Amino acid sequence: MAAGSQVRNLEVSVDATDVRHRIMTVHESFDVSEPNRPLILDYPQWIPGDHAPTGAFERIGDLVVRVDGEVVRWVRDPDNLFAVHIPTTRASKHVELQFVYLSADTESGEAVMTRSIVALKWPLVVFYPHGRRLTDITIRPHVQLPRGWVWASSLPGAHGEAASIDGKTVSLETLMDSPVYAGAHVRQIDLSAESGPRVRLSIFSDRSDEEGPRDGQIYALRKLVRETYELFGQSPFARYEMLVTLSDAFGESGLEHLSCGEIFLKPGHFADWEKSWDSRYLIAHEWVHAWNGKYRTPRGLVSTDLNSTLHTQMLWVYEGLTQYWAKVLTVRSGLWSADQGLQDFAVNVAQEAQRPSRLWRPLLDATYDPIINPQSESRWRSLLGLQDYYDAGALLWLDVDSQIRRQSAGRHSLDDLAKAFFALPATGEATLGHAFEQRDLVAALQRLAPYSWESVLHSWLDEVKPRDWQNMLAVGGYRLEYNDTPGRTCAAPDERRGLICFGTSIGATLTADGRVESVEWKGPAFRAGLGPGMRVLGVDGSAFSIEQLRQSIRGARSDSATLDLTVEDESYVEKMSVAYHGGLRYPHLIRVTYPAVFDSILAPHAAEH
């Protein structure tokens, strides 16, 4: 496809006031610098942080294009469906686009608008000239918001009344990395450390009576900032905005940027603190991405534009290392206890130890999951894996951290890699994507502790064979043990979805009403015939309840024990007998050496204030 025209004076204005219909109305305009060349505009397809072609062109409607005031017919490119051709003549000077963006419905968990919150993500509402780097395009943004709302953004130079934002002209790269959040019910808290850039937490809620963080929670969030500075030594941003929603409509996840993080949490996250432990690390995850992922980026994941294919092979660094540091920092800051951190690692090890996905598919291949499994199919996760570069990637880095400490006799750790590699001195205003490759990372590890790091990474990323988990844990001073002492059996994402996991006993994960979410490949439930999508109606002659199932599993301890289930599958109701006699099995990490390396990893590093 031919390269498009140069453009000047690019501006975009977004009217986000129609919250009843969840519609943004967009006006975009620019001057044509080279009217004698084809004018081709791209709509963003490869969204940074999604690692996949998730652009939402299907939500663009009523697109009208005017050239010098006259309506012209735009044409979608037949080979690149995210590009449109605009007819111009040698005399053409000015182009305008008018269109609407239709937010996803609030039940989908992927909305960007509710009656009380607007999340303006610029890749959803901007067309840009084809064939140009984001850094070579400048644009000036304007935003109209409902009157009386409060907004927050890391957008440079943004100013104006609460209902109107005018930004300064910035590169398109900077704009795409600077979402604007606004809401009717907003609480803002300063989390800045005594020295360092301003860090502000802005919480956007659907309801005016939503409870915000209490004093102890605020203290832990401020400690998270201090612990992260202690880890990396310096920050790559001049200021940082934590943009948090408490809304079912936005789901429960996050998206990273250099100077801000989008964190989507459930209502009641701060009010019901004991039940929200599984999502507390999400803030730390997006926060750490400012260093690992945004300031320093694996070369294949650097976005020079938003329509070129990304190469995801190093997501085990981009996401896996971020996941590791996020969980470690969540413990160091007090958002998790040390026991909760160890329990999280125990569940992840237990899942990896019993699942066959690593026996046919290397971990490196899982880095393609955002592309080949965009719907996040998880019913047969034990066999297929699902974005394992997150939690299995975190275990990889737990192993690396332990080995650095062992090989250097405690003189160095992965913390030193953070300071030496991910927080290089910035000159002037921080920019995105200082690219690196695996060999750069290996060289940095070698400087900390001479060792066969290439072999270590090869064994994790490329080999398809059982891993000696107990040996890996022993380096950290622990072993994995299963017992009936209550603990966790679900990984955090499953906990957030309200699932109940019996993966380490009968090998099934269910919802509270008995629907089978997933089954462990060739585990006891699988061998009995239980499959995803079925619904358990009864357990051992009693009506189904999670507690009844738990009691029956607890009592299944003899060699002849079976678990008798009544199961509904489509229009069939049948009996199944699960041959299982291991009782309830909760995975725990048990300390075997004193002092233990894992304890040193999780211990707070920053001074108390």
VOGU-3710 file (C-alpha; in Angstrom, 3 decimals, decimal comma):
1> maagsqvrnl> 0,000/0,000/0,000  1,396/3,374/-0,967  2,598/5,776/1,693  0,180/8,563/2,634  0,520/12,289/2,603  2,292/14,504/5,052  -0,152/16,492/7,171  0,109/19,652/9,271  -1,915/21,235/12,075  -3,503/17,952/13,142
11> evsvdatdvr> -6,147/18,466/15,847  -8,665/16,168/17,453  -11,683/17,234/19,518  -13,655/14,692/21,524  -17,091/15,405/22,963  -17,598/12,863/25,743  -20,725/14,405/27,264  -23,258/11,846/25,976  -22,867/9,425/28,849  -26,486/8,268/28,597
21> hrimtvhesf> -25,818/6,665/25,216  -22,116/5,953/25,966  -21,102/7,752/22,771  -18,089/9,956/22,036  -18,380/12,365/19,100  -15,057/13,109/17,425  -13,945/15,878/15,086  -10,499/15,583/13,542  -8,901/18,043/11,146  -5,572/18,716/9,430
31> dvsepnrpli> -4,007/20,523/6,506  -2,670/18,541/3,569  0,994/19,271/2,915  1,374/17,182/-0,234  -1,995/17,063/-2,022  -0,493/15,385/-5,058  0,129/12,197/-3,057  -2,442/9,560/-2,013  -4,050/10,350/1,326  -4,326/7,208/3,435
41> ldypqwipgd> -5,311/7,242/7,100  -4,792/4,409/9,574  -7,044/3,581/12,493  -4,988/2,051/15,364  -4,974/-1,740/15,245  -2,093/-2,927/17,466  -2,831/-1,357/20,841  0,211/-1,001/23,142  -0,206/-3,144/26,236  -2,681/-5,484/24,549
51> haptgaferi> 0,146/-7,054/22,506  -2,383/-7,933/19,810  -4,445/-6,392/16,984  -7,335/-5,377/19,238  -8,206/-2,043/17,599  -11,920/-1,254/17,835  -12,755/-0,133/14,291  -16,056/-2,005/14,616  -17,138/0,660/17,132  -16,563/3,570/14,750
61> gdlvvrvdge> -19,771/4,864/13,152  -21,155/7,723/11,084  -17,756/8,493/9,550  -18,034/11,544/7,283  -15,012/13,076/5,519  -14,844/16,575/4,088  -12,093/17,951/1,878  -12,092/21,757/1,728  -15,655/21,710/3,068  -17,067/19,220/0,552
71> vvrwvrdpdn> -18,166/15,726/1,561  -16,101/13,039/-0,192  -16,462/9,274/-0,238  -13,860/7,422/1,779  -12,930/3,840/0,837  -11,605/1,114/3,101  -8,387/-0,470/1,872  -9,180/-4,067/0,770  -5,810/-5,401/1,958  -5,534/-3,405/5,176
81> lfavhipttr> -8,990/-3,101/6,705  -7,754/-0,623/9,309  -6,837/1,935/6,620  -9,075/4,289/4,635  -8,338/6,155/1,396  -9,406/9,802/1,110  -9,703/11,296/-2,415  -7,896/14,633/-2,819  -6,817/16,831/-5,713  -3,766/18,987/-6,342
91> askhvelqfv> -5,712/21,917/-4,957  -6,828/20,205/-1,737  -5,766/21,976/1,430  -7,894/20,993/4,430  -9,425/17,688/5,574  -11,990/17,073/8,326  -13,301/13,808/9,777  -16,463/13,512/11,857  -17,418/10,223/13,497  -18,686/8,628/16,685
101> ylsadtesge> -17,132/6,035/18,943  -19,659/3,651/20,515  -18,539/2,342/23,895  -18,975/-1,327/24,726  -22,013/-2,115/26,863  -21,550/-1,894/30,612  -22,171/-5,635/31,082  -19,207/-6,624/28,913  -16,492/-5,519/31,331  -14,863/-3,619/28,462
111> avmtrsival> -16,714/-0,305/28,603  -14,984/3,061/28,485  -18,082/5,053/29,500  -20,718/4,776/32,204  -23,155/7,349/33,570  -20,462/8,448/36,013  -17,069/7,650/34,392  -15,398/8,387/31,056  -12,096/6,756/30,095  -10,816/8,506/26,996
121> kwplvvfyph> -8,259/6,218/25,356  -6,802/8,043/22,376  -6,146/4,973/20,163  -9,931/4,565/20,014  -10,670/8,025/18,592  -7,831/9,060/16,263  -7,035/8,368/12,611  -3,485/9,215/11,587  -1,517/9,410/8,299  -0,348/6,040/7,021
131> grrltditir> 3,346/5,283/6,780  4,461/7,759/9,435  6,109/7,114/12,785  4,142/8,247/15,817  7,080/10,376/16,917  7,005/12,278/13,602  3,348/13,332/13,877  2,228/16,191/16,097  -1,335/16,695/17,256  -3,291/19,015/19,523
141> phvqlprgwv> -6,137/17,480/21,577  -9,331/19,006/22,958  -11,881/17,299/25,190  -15,398/18,249/26,279  -16,688/16,563/29,428  -19,933/16,642/31,409  -20,202/19,806/33,461  -18,965/19,562/37,004  -16,866/16,448/36,479  -13,284/16,067/37,696
151> wasslpgahg> -10,606/14,772/35,345  -7,049/13,452/35,590  -4,409/12,714/32,974  -0,673/12,675/32,401  -1,255/14,552/29,128  1,465/17,229/28,970  0,211/20,795/29,184  -3,435/19,842/29,650  -5,398/22,646/31,255  -8,851/24,180/31,339
161> eaasidgktv> -12,082/24,124/33,297  -13,348/20,818/34,638  -15,705/20,433/31,667  -13,187/21,356/28,976  -9,590/20,296/28,388  -7,187/21,902/25,966  -3,863/20,168/25,532  -0,703/21,500/24,024  0,617/20,148/20,742  2,408/16,856/21,429
171> sletlmdspv> 3,713/13,921/19,431  1,111/11,326/18,550  3,194/8,822/20,527  2,778/10,929/23,664  -0,939/11,441/23,079  -1,591/7,734/22,586  0,182/7,089/25,889  -1,795/9,725/27,848  -5,423/8,708/28,463  -7,865/11,128/30,089
181> yagahvrqid> -10,152/9,902/32,874  -13,078/11,923/34,172  -15,939/11,285/36,539  -18,755/12,580/38,665  -17,449/10,843/41,805  -13,699/11,220/42,158  -11,305/11,009/45,080  -7,691/12,097/44,602  -4,845/11,229/46,976  -1,224/12,310/46,871
191> lsaesgprvr> 1,079/9,272/47,101  4,329/11,128/46,417  7,460/10,156/48,285  9,392/12,744/50,253  11,722/13,146/47,293  10,858/12,335/43,734  8,152/13,147/41,194  4,535/13,766/42,101  2,465/10,581/42,200  -1,292/10,967/42,439
201> lsifsdrsde> -3,992/8,351/42,881  -7,328/9,295/41,263  -10,244/6,967/42,032  -13,282/7,119/39,745  -16,438/5,464/41,083  -19,883/4,781/39,685  -21,503/5,668/43,004  -21,107/8,640/45,306  -21,128/6,393/48,385  -18,252/4,167/47,187
211> egprdgqiya> -15,733/3,876/50,017  -12,193/4,976/49,238  -8,967/3,745/50,813  -8,583/3,988/54,568  -5,517/5,398/56,298  -3,730/2,047/56,514  -4,354/1,323/52,855  -3,107/4,774/51,861  0,007/4,184/53,941  0,652/0,906/52,101
221> lrklvretye> 0,147/2,578/48,706  2,632/5,301/49,666  4,987/2,580/50,836  4,596/0,968/47,407  5,921/4,172/45,837  8,882/4,282/48,226  9,669/0,583/47,794  9,626/0,956/44,015  12,023/3,891/44,140  14,228/1,803/46,424
231> lfgqspfary> 14,114/-0,982/43,825  14,801/1,063/40,693  16,688/3,997/42,175  15,017/6,636/40,021  11,924/7,219/37,926  11,568/7,667/34,163  8,706/10,178/34,476  8,297/13,764/35,667  4,949/12,929/37,325  2,692/9,902/37,473
241> emlvtlsdaf> -1,084/9,421/37,573  -2,650/6,228/38,939  -6,073/6,177/37,264  -8,288/3,724/39,145  -11,893/2,820/38,367  -14,220/1,105/40,818  -16,802/-0,163/38,363  -18,080/-3,507/37,104  -18,382/-2,022/33,604  -14,594/-1,706/33,225
251> gesglehlsc> -13,804/-5,233/34,358  -10,777/-5,995/36,529  -7,417/-5,583/34,847  -5,129/-2,731/33,804  -3,155/-1,036/31,072  0,278/0,528/31,338  1,731/3,851/30,208  4,973/5,697/30,863  3,479/8,396/33,099  0,223/6,822/34,190
261> geiflkpghf> -1,457/3,509/34,774  -5,050/2,457/34,142  -6,235/0,095/36,881  -9,730/-1,370/36,779  -11,003/-2,709/40,100  -14,345/-3,933/41,361  -16,660/-1,785/43,495  -15,940/-2,396/47,168  -12,231/-2,996/46,557  -11,182/-0,784/49,466
271> adwekswdsr> -14,283/-1,321/51,602  -14,008/-5,128/51,607  -10,228/-5,263/51,904  -9,989/-8,878/53,073  -11,779/-10,184/49,986  -9,905/-7,957/47,524  -6,415/-9,334/48,201  -6,312/-11,079/44,794  -6,390/-7,773/42,886  -4,168/-5,622/45,114
281> yliahewvha> -1,073/-6,294/43,021  -2,699/-4,837/39,881  -1,732/-1,283/40,883  1,875/-2,384/41,388  1,877/-4,227/38,059  0,921/-1,194/35,960  3,203/1,022/38,065  6,251/-1,227/37,486  5,535/-1,166/33,746  6,654/2,474/33,686
291> wngkyrtprg> 10,181/1,100/34,063  9,892/-2,351/32,480  7,846/-2,170/29,318  7,507/1,551/28,703  10,870/3,176/29,533  12,760/0,059/28,476  10,969/-2,148/25,967  11,886/-5,419/24,266  12,697/-4,496/20,686  9,844/-6,457/19,125
301> lvstdlnstl> 7,300/-4,668/21,311  8,376/-1,109/20,504  5,479/0,562/18,682  6,787/2,863/15,968  3,201/3,083/14,737  -0,015/1,371/15,793  -0,598/-0,703/12,679  2,637/-2,655/12,277  2,817/-6,176/13,655  4,394/-6,497/17,086
311> htqmlwvyeg> 6,687/-9,406/17,920  5,742/-10,779/21,308  8,494/-13,321/21,983  9,834/-11,364/24,977  6,600/-11,028/26,907  8,256/-13,253/29,515  10,326/-10,146/30,276  7,777/-7,416/29,530  4,989/-9,093/31,523  6,693/-11,913/33,431
321> ltqywakvlt> 9,343/-9,762/35,095  6,778/-7,036/35,756  4,490/-9,615/37,355  7,346/-10,824/39,560  8,365/-7,373/40,753  4,721/-6,354/41,207  4,065/-9,261/43,557  7,322/-8,740/45,431  6,603/-5,024/45,844  3,037/-5,751/46,930
331> vrsglwsadq> 4,520/-7,728/49,835  7,310/-5,249/50,584  4,785/-2,413/50,765  2,397/-4,237/53,064  -0,453/-4,507/50,558  0,075/-8,267/50,993  1,523/-10,043/53,982  4,580/-12,224/53,448  2,350/-15,287/53,921  0,028/-14,067/51,153
341> glqdfavnva> 2,990/-13,586/48,823  4,300/-17,079/49,548  0,800/-18,509/49,133  0,511/-16,873/45,722  3,785/-18,435/44,587  2,683/-21,799/46,036  -0,507/-21,830/43,968  1,375/-20,910/40,797  3,995/-23,633/41,376  1,304/-26,204/42,166
351> qeaqrpsrlw> -0,539/-25,416/38,947  2,602/-25,578/36,839  3,712/-28,812/38,522  0,576/-30,764/37,642  -0,380/-29,304/34,278  0,765/-30,929/31,027  0,957/-27,731/28,960  4,722/-27,526/29,489  5,119/-31,124/28,281  4,189/-30,287/24,690
361> rplldatydp> 4,346/-26,514/24,421  7,350/-24,431/25,523  6,773/-21,341/27,635  8,146/-19,211/24,809  5,254/-20,293/22,587  2,786/-18,942/25,153  3,989/-15,426/24,320  1,888/-15,680/21,144  -1,334/-16,209/23,105  -2,585/-12,606/22,858
371> iinpqsesrw> -2,690/-13,125/19,081  -3,699/-16,769/18,656  -6,101/-16,849/21,629  -7,649/-13,355/21,624  -10,841/-14,533/23,347  -8,789/-15,947/26,248  -10,249/-19,439/25,894  -9,564/-21,001/29,299  -11,724/-24,124/29,610  -8,760/-26,404/28,874
381> rsllglqdyy> -6,102/-24,151/30,336  -4,292/-27,048/31,977  -3,507/-28,501/28,537  -3,294/-25,368/26,407  -1,951/-22,813/28,869  -3,220/-19,240/28,795  -0,762/-16,357/28,720  1,518/-18,356/31,002  4,245/-15,767/30,551  2,605/-13,857/33,416
391> dagallwldv> 2,680/-16,253/36,375  5,025/-18,904/34,996  7,163/-15,981/33,842  7,137/-14,636/37,397  8,367/-18,033/38,634  11,164/-17,882/36,048  12,304/-14,592/37,553  11,934/-15,895/41,105  14,368/-18,622/40,080  16,743/-16,103/38,462
401> dsqirrqsag> 16,644/-13,874/41,536  17,398/-16,835/43,805  20,266/-17,968/41,575  21,814/-14,482/41,450  21,829/-14,382/45,244  23,282/-17,888/45,412  25,955/-17,390/42,753  27,057/-14,041/44,197  27,010/-15,312/47,789  24,326/-12,755/48,622
411> rhslddlaka> 26,185/-9,741/47,277  23,753/-9,163/44,392  20,119/-9,754/43,535  17,578/-8,966/40,848  17,155/-5,597/42,575  20,566/-4,671/41,193  19,335/-5,490/37,688  16,472/-3,056/38,240  18,854/-0,206/38,978  21,467/-1,096/36,370
421> ffalpatgea> 19,248/-2,019/33,446  15,703/-0,679/33,833  16,430/2,721/35,290  19,179/4,084/33,080  19,698/7,839/33,444  17,209/9,815/31,367  18,302/12,941/29,518  15,649/15,613/29,372  12,016/14,551/29,027  11,515/10,802/29,283
431> tlghafeqrd> 10,681/9,045/26,042  9,143/5,690/25,288  10,794/2,495/24,248  14,536/2,364/24,878  14,775/-0,988/23,093  16,700/-4,040/24,232  17,086/-7,673/23,233  17,590/-10,906/25,158  21,358/-10,801/24,726  21,415/-7,370/26,417
441> lvaalqrlap> 19,584/-8,814/29,392  21,866/-11,846/29,587  24,907/-9,569/29,541  23,443/-7,526/32,400  22,828/-10,707/34,426  26,353/-11,877/33,712  27,774/-8,665/35,148  25,896/-9,303/38,391  26,852/-12,954/38,770  28,861/-14,960/36,223
451> yswesvlhsw> 26,720/-17,988/35,435  25,275/-19,971/32,538  22,289/-17,628/32,148  21,667/-18,603/28,550  21,192/-22,190/29,685  18,918/-21,151/32,538  16,675/-19,176/30,201  16,767/-21,922/27,577  15,559/-24,469/30,113  12,653/-22,226/31,090
461> ldevkprdwq> 11,670/-20,962/27,660  12,426/-23,692/25,149  12,413/-27,085/26,833  9,358/-29,331/26,994  9,896/-31,619/29,941  8,978/-31,799/33,630  10,694/-29,213/35,811  12,214/-30,070/39,170  10,143/-27,610/41,167  11,322/-28,800/44,556
471> nmlavggyrl> 14,927/-28,193/43,573  14,107/-24,685/42,380  12,239/-23,934/45,609  15,057/-25,385/47,694  17,409/-22,687/46,369  14,979/-20,185/47,895  14,855/-22,092/51,185  11,401/-23,670/50,791  9,612/-26,800/49,594  6,114/-27,314/48,207
481> eyndtpgrtc> 3,795/-29,298/50,437  0,109/-30,235/50,155  -2,019/-30,574/53,272  -5,535/-29,877/54,498  -4,583/-26,646/56,260  -6,909/-24,078/54,634  -5,199/-21,875/52,093  -5,551/-20,874/48,487  -6,053/-23,149/45,528  -7,008/-20,566/42,868
491> aapderrgli> -4,617/-18,297/41,021  -5,461/-14,625/41,523  -7,292/-14,142/38,171  -9,628/-17,027/39,013  -10,208/-15,663/42,506  -11,200/-12,320/40,968  -13,771/-14,100/38,812  -15,335/-15,695/41,871  -14,288/-19,230/40,900  -13,713/-22,045/43,387
501> cfgtsigatl> -10,740/-24,220/42,517  -10,295/-27,894/43,330  -7,521/-28,302/40,794  -5,085/-29,869/43,253  -7,667/-32,411/44,475  -10,359/-33,655/42,074  -9,045/-31,447/39,245  -11,963/-29,113/38,545  -12,803/-25,430/38,902  -16,438/-24,405/39,430
511> tadgrvesve> -18,646/-21,392/39,938  -20,668/-21,007/43,131  -23,786/-22,398/41,412  -22,021/-25,549/40,220  -21,118/-24,695/36,638  -17,872/-26,370/35,629  -15,476/-23,673/34,439  -12,458/-25,847/33,661  -11,152/-29,374/34,189  -7,557/-30,445/34,736
521> wkgpafragl> -6,397/-32,534/31,798  -6,683/-36,275/32,631  -7,208/-35,552/36,321  -9,743/-37,443/38,456  -12,734/-35,315/37,346  -11,662/-35,611/33,700  -11,400/-39,424/33,944  -14,884/-39,546/35,464  -16,284/-37,721/32,435  -16,705/-34,215/33,887
531> gpgmrvlgvd> -16,146/-31,478/31,340  -16,279/-27,681/31,017  -19,773/-26,241/30,643  -21,484/-28,990/32,630  -23,300/-28,187/35,845  -23,083/-30,210/39,048  -26,550/-30,653/40,550  -25,786/-33,038/43,399  -22,908/-34,420/45,477  -23,077/-37,788/47,259
541> gsafsieqlr> -26,868/-37,763/47,252  -27,227/-34,183/48,480  -28,108/-31,043/46,528  -25,032/-29,261/45,239  -23,350/-26,525/47,207  -19,695/-25,580/47,339  -19,594/-26,464/51,018  -21,155/-29,893/50,348  -18,578/-30,553/47,623  -15,792/-29,431/49,936
551> qsirgarsds> -17,003/-31,732/52,727  -17,244/-34,689/50,352  -13,724/-34,089/49,061  -12,470/-33,752/52,625  -14,005/-37,116/53,479  -12,616/-38,885/50,401  -9,483/-40,327/51,979  -9,666/-44,118/51,633  -8,340/-46,044/48,647  -11,872/-47,111/47,722
561> atldltvede> -13,382/-43,648/48,030  -15,430/-42,172/45,215  -17,186/-38,873/44,843  -20,653/-39,370/43,368  -21,885/-36,446/41,312  -25,175/-35,727/39,570  -24,360/-33,675/36,493  -26,377/-31,800/33,895  -24,867/-31,619/30,398  -27,055/-29,848/27,828
571> syvekmsvay> -30,334/-31,816/28,029  -28,784/-34,846/29,753  -28,630/-35,587/33,467  -26,251/-38,356/34,484  -24,345/-39,836/37,399  -20,540/-39,710/37,595  -18,206/-41,303/40,102  -14,919/-39,520/40,653  -12,254/-41,941/41,858  -10,372/-39,740/44,292
581> hgglryphli> -9,061/-40,420/47,786  -6,631/-37,647/48,611  -8,860/-35,385/50,689  -8,554/-31,616/50,500  -5,100/-30,589/49,253  -3,961/-27,009/49,701  -0,502/-26,077/48,364  1,857/-24,373/50,814  5,493/-23,304/50,749  7,220/-24,657/53,848
591> rvtypavfds> 10,481/-23,078/54,990  13,351/-25,588/55,177  16,410/-23,348/55,646  17,099/-20,381/57,890  17,571/-17,710/56,750  15,618/-18,361/53,549  16,339/-16,537/50,287  12,650/-16,053/49,558  12,265/-14,247/52,876  15,028/-11,829/51,919
601> ilaphaaeh> 13,383/-11,216/48,551  10,047/-10,329/50,159  11,400/-8,316/53,082  10,771/-4,535/53,036  13,713/-2,510/51,725  12,653/1,122/52,087  12,966/2,884/55,413  9,766/3,383/57,395  8,340/6,897/57,677
//
